[in-house]
Amino acid sequence: MAVEFPEPLSHEEMKEHKIPLAYRDRCARLLVPLNKCRVEGWYMPWNCEHERHAYESCQYLDFKRRVKELEELRSQRRAAGEE
């Protein structure tokens, strides 16, 4: 199953939207509308549920992708006899 991630933002776009360095990843494109919604909704926790869910889902899928890549790398190393 291939996971579809949003088109990544360029570094210039991330600077323009003032995304902190820690959040500049594959899901940064979803963070822009979430932050805009949060500001417009006075940061009320019941606002922006759809945007927050989309961003958190992207973060979770990206985490799972990185874990899978790490497992593949470990299995390649085991096969090569490095571990």
For each residue, the residues with C-beta under 8 A, 3 or more apart:
1:
2:
3: 61 64 65
4:
5: 8 26 27 58 61 62
6: 26 27 29 30 58
7: 29
8: 5 26 28 29
9: 13 14 17 19 24 28 29 32
10: 13 14
11: 14 15 24
12: 15 16
13: 9 10 16 17
14: 9 10 11 17 19 24 28
15: 11 12 18 19
16: 12 13
17: 9 13 14 32 35
18: 15
19: 9 14 15 23 24 28 31 32
20: 23 24
21: 24
22:
23: 19 20 28 31
24: 9 11 14 19 20 21 28
25: 28 62
26: 5 6 8 58 62
27: 5 6 30 31 55 58 59 62
28: 8 9 14 19 23 24 25 31 32
29: 6 7 8 9 32
30: 6 27 33 34 51 54 55 58
31: 19 23 27 28 34 35 55
32: 9 17 19 28 29 35 36
33: 30 36 37 51
34: 30 31 37 38 48 51 52 54 55
35: 17 31 32 38 39
36: 32 33 39 40
37: 33 34 40 41 47 48 51
38: 34 35 41 43 47 48
39: 35 36 42 43
40: 36 37
41: 37 38 44 47 48
42: 39 47
43: 38 39 47
44: 41 47
45:
46: 49
47: 37 38 41 42 43 44
48: 34 37 38 41 51 52
49: 46 52 53
50: 53 54
51: 30 33 34 37 48 54 55
52: 34 48 49 55 56
53: 49 50 56 57
54: 30 34 50 51 57 58
55: 27 30 31 34 51 52 58 59
56: 52 53 59 60
57: 53 54 60 61
58: 5 6 26 27 30 54 55 61 62
59: 27 55 56 62 63
60: 56 57 63 64
61: 3 5 57 58 64 65
62: 5 25 26 27 58 59 65 66
63: 59 60 66 67
64: 3 60 61 67 68
65: 3 61 62 68 69
66: 62 63 69 70
67: 63 64 70 71
68: 64 65 71 72
69: 65 66 72 73
70: 66 67 73 74
71: 67 68 74 75
72: 68 69 75 76
73: 69 70 76 77
74: 70 71 77 78 83
75: 71 72 78 79
76: 72 73 79 80
77: 73 74 80 82 83
78: 74 75 81 82 83
79: 75 76
80: 76 77
81: 78
82: 77 78
83: 74 77 78
